[in-house]
């Protein structure tokens, strides 16, 4: 079974084109790792920390 929380370079290239650019507010640092964290939580079934 593939690790659903990992993105291939090809998948990230497609997804990255949909990430917002030149938005007001704090500078975006690392969209890849943020998305990786979200996918990990969804794939593993764990809960977001409170």
N, C-alpha and C positions, 0 to 999 in steps of 0.2 A: 504494500500500500504506500502510495506517495505521501510525503510529508506536506500536508496542505498548507502549512504555515510558511513554507519556503517558496520564494518566487524565483523563476529562472530569469536570466538576463533578458530574454526575449519578452517575457511577461511584463517585467518591470519597465521595459522600453515603451510598451503599449500604454501601461497604466500611467507612467510619468507624464505623458502628453496631456492627461486630464487634470493634473495637479494645478491648483491656482498659481498664477504668477502676478507679480507687481500689485499685490493686495496691500491695503493700509494695515497698519498694526505691526507687531513684532516680526522680525525676520524669520522666515521658515528655515529650520536647520537641517532636519534629516527626515524627510517624508518616508523614505524606504523603511527605516527602523520603526517609525510610528505605525505604518501599515503592517509591518511584520508582527508587531505586538498585538494589533487588533486581530489579525488572522490567527495568531497563536491562541488567543483567548477563545475565538469562535471554534477553532478546530479541536481544542482540548476539552472544551466544555466547562472550563473553570470560570469562576465568577470574578467580576471586577472587584478590586479591593474597595472597602468602605472605610 
